[in-house]
Amino acid sequence: MNIFSSLVTKRIVATVSALVVIAIGCAAGFWQLSRAQQKIALAESMASRQKLPTLSLNAQSWTLEEASQRRVLVRGSFLAGETIWLDNRPRPVSENGPDGVAQSGFYVMTPLKLEGSEVVLWVNRGWAPRNNDERTQLPPVSTPPGTILVEGIALVGPGKVFELGKNDAHITKPRIEQNFDLDKEAQLHGWLQVPFILRESGNDGVDGLSRQWALPTTGVDRHYAYAFQWFALALSGFFFWLFSGLRQYRHQPVKREDKGE
């Protein structure tokens, strides 16, 4: 029996434990690498699609597949009374620096009724800070009245955060939600909706909202760092199993000689 076989057969529990640590570390490491690649692919896709001509929602209807990640222009009026405040959203990161990244707040989702139509488009108008002492005390955000022109990027949704449970029994105002469901809003209001949302572009305005959206590749370096840590854990588990086994193997002949005396 060679040394490696001895390390395995005589240390079954240690071997199984090491394999579990190695498997978890490798799986988590490869998952972090895949997340980084997904963000890079998304950034490349968005960059290429945003070079295409701007779509007009007032000129014709567009499907999610046609409009996704493209620049969209729409004219209409906001339905300010139906605004949804999406909680626990980090401050958007600008290209110039990470100031205020740790600050939590709201994404302000307001439906916009298209000019000359009964169709409604949900607009992620931007980010607003949250009152940490009183969650229901909303920040001073203004909504422009009348017919306006809004430009932005068409997306499937505003993104999701972890949610412990859902409260669909009744709707209270102001509507502070954890996540946004486009289909749920269509059923709740009974109106015809555009099959995607619009993330409004532009500089921070007088409405009190920040629109310095993070690039799709934001966090890629963090994924690489996490992947390195997980692979390091897997490697450490292997080396611990190997060195502890070799030490035990080296001491076995000494123990047998002691018993012979």
N, C-alpha and C positions, 0 to 999 in steps of 0.2 A: 504494500500500500504506500503510495507516494505522500509527500507532505500535504499537498492540496486536498487529496481525498481524506486524509486524516483530520484536517481542519474542518471539513464539512461534516463528516460522519460522526465525529466525536463532540461536535458542538452544534447540534441541530437547532436548539433554541436561539443561540447567538446568530447562526446563519440565517434563519428565517427572519429574525429581527433586522439584520443588516439588509436583507433583500427588500423588506418593506420600506426601510428608510431610503434605500437607493431608488426603488420604484417611485415612491412619492416625490423625491427630489427631482428625478429625471422628468416625470410627467409634468410637474409644476413648472420646471424650467422650459420645457418645450412649449407649454401653453403660453408662457410669458413671451417667448419668441414669436409664436403665432399671432398673439395680440399686437405685437410691434409691427409685424408684416401686414396685418389687416389695416392698421392705421396708415401705414405707408401707401398701401394700395388704394385706400379711400382718398388720401390726399392727392394721389396721381389722377384718380378718376375725377375728383371734383375740379382739379386744375384744368383738365382737358375739356370737361363739359361746360365749365364757366367761360371758355373761350368761344363757345357757340353763340349764335345770335340770341338776344334777350327775347323771351316769350311774353306775349301779351295775353293776360287772362280775360280781358274785355273783348278781345278780337275773336277768340274761340276757346273751347274747352280742351283741356289737356289731361291725359292720364298720368298716373304716378310714374310709370315707366318712361314716358316722354319728357316729363318735367323734372324728374329727380336730379338734384344737385346742379340744376341750371339756374341762371339768372332769370327772374320773373318780374314783370312790371304789371301793376294792377291799380285801377282807380275805383274808389268807393268810399264808404263812410263807416267809421268804427261804431260798433254797438257796445259802448263803454259799460253799460249796466250788466253785461254778460261776461265781464273779464274774469279770468281764472288766474290765481296766483300760485305758481308752482314752487313749493317750499324746498328748502335744503339744496339750493343750487349755488355752486361756487361762482365767485366773481369772474367774468370772462377775462382771459389773459390776453393782453395786447402783444403785438410783435415787439414793442419797444422795451418791455420789461415785465417782471412778475409782481408788480406792486398790487397788494390787496388780494392775492390769490387765496389766502386762507379765509377770507371773509365770506360768510354765508348770506344768502338772500333769496330773492324770488326771480323766476322768469315770469314776465307779464304776458299772458296769452289773451288777446282780445280778438273777437270775431269781427270781420270786415264784410259788409254787404256790398257786393259789386254794383257799380253804377248801372242803372237801367236793367237790373236783374234781381231775382230773388235768391240767387246763389250766394252762399257765405264761404268765406275763406278765413281760416284761423291764422293769426299772425303772432309770432313770437317777437314782441316789440323790443325786448331787451331785458337787462338785469337791473334790479333795484335792491338796495340793502335792507336787511331785516332788523327790526328792533329786538335785540336779544333779551330784553327784560319783559316785553309784552308782544307775544307772537302775533296776535290779532290786530295790533296797531300798525297799519300799513304805511309805507313810506309815501311822501307827497309826490305822486306821479300824475301828470296831466295828460288828457287825451284830446288830440286836436279835433275840433268840431267840423261838421260839414264834409264835403267831398274833398278827398285828398288823393295824392299819388304816392304809392308805396312801392319800393323796390327791395328785392331780397333774393334769397336762395331757397328753392323748393326742396323740402326735406320730408321724409316719411313721418317724423315726429321730433319733439324737442329733447328726446333722450329720457331715460328712466333712472330712478333712484330706488334703493331698497325700501320696501313698504311692508310693514308688519301685517296690516289688514286693510280692508276696504269698507267704507261706510257709504252704502248706496241707498240707505233707507230714505233719506231726505236731503235736500239741497238747502244750505244756509248761505247767507250773504254776510260778509264777503266770502267768496269761494276760495278757500285755501286748500289746495290739493297737493298730494305727493307726486302723482303722475297724471298724464294727460292721455285720454282715450278718444280718438277721433270718432270711432263708431258710436261710442256711448253718447257723445255730445249730439250727434245727428239724431239718435233715438230720443234723447231728452228734450230737444227743442223742436223736433219734427220739421227741420228745414233741410234744404238741399245743400250739400257741402262739396267743396272742392276736395278731391281725394288725397290731399297732402297739405302740409302747413307751409307757411312762408316765414323764414327767419330774416327779419328786417335788417338791411344793411345801412351803412352810413355812420357818421360820427355821432358821438354823444350829443344829444340835443337839449332843448329847454324843457322837454317833457320829464326830465329827471331820470332817464334810463341810460344805461351803458350798453353800447353795441360793439365793443371791442372784442369780437368773438375769437376764441382760441382756434389756432390752426389744427387741422385733423391730426397732424403728427405730434401734437403736444402730448408729452408723456412717454414717447418712444424710448428715450434714454432711461427713464425709470423702469420700463419693462425689461430692458437689457440688464439693468442693475439687479433687478429681482431674479432674472434668469440666472445670472452669475451666482447669486446667493444660493439658489436652489441646487444648481449643479455642484457648488462647493459643498453643500450639505450631503449630497449623494456621495461625492468623492470622500468626504470625511468619514461617512459611515462605512465605506469599503475599507479605508485604511485602518480604522479602528478595529474592525473585524479581523483584518489580516495581521496587524501587529500584535494584538492581544492573543490571537491564536498561535502565532509563532513563538511568543514568549511562553505560553503554556506548553507548547510542543517541546521547546528546548529544556524545560524543567522536568519533563517526564522521565528521561533516563536517570537524572539525579535522584529522583524519588525512588526508582526501582533499585538503585545501588544502595540507598539508605536502608531499604527494607531487607536487602540481602545480608547486610552486616548484622 
